[in-house]
Amino acid sequence: MAGSLEFIKSASGTSVSSLSVADCFSANYDVYQVLIAKLDSTGSAYAYLRFIDSGGSVISASEYDWAEMDLTAYAGFAENRNTAQNKGLLGFAGGTGTADMGGFLTTVYNPNDSSSYTFYNGQSSIKASSGLAGAKYIGVHKSAEQITGINILPSTGTWDNITINIYGVK
């Protein structure tokens, strides 16, 4: 069936400064869904991604461009965008406090294709102590290289609990 998802890999962490899922992107799929359905934060306002290259290294060079819109119930909408960054913005991850939690659904395009850039887009939602919020985001890793994994990191603090699931889109 077109558009169905096939589970590939999962990773979880507790009190971690980042979480990687290595060797999850391959030639088997052109499009992947990255689902972060469980996320508790200790002070991070935003979540970021970095891709992992075919050698297993997290790519932290200034090769990411992104745009994001904050959609909050408690304040006006806000736009964020940047070029030549060392990580790609995903969106809100929460605030401080145990009541903060959120999730992300990110689509990654052509990560295994070493002759093209890797693109991503998605959305996030959180329940934070200040209220409900969401975000829509797009980004690109502007280096034509084979991407085999993903690394998720907070802007500050750690992830109290995080679970990442990777699916191939058939």
Secondary structure, 3 states (H helix, E strand, C coil): CCCCEEEEEEEEEEEECCEEECCCCCCCCCEEEEEEEEEEECCCCEEEEEEEECCCCECCCCCEEEEEEEEECCCCCEEEEEEEECCEEEEECCCCCCCCEEEEEEEEECCCCCCCCEEEEEEEEEEECCEEEEEEEEEEECCCCCEEEEEEEECCCCEEEEEEEEEEEC
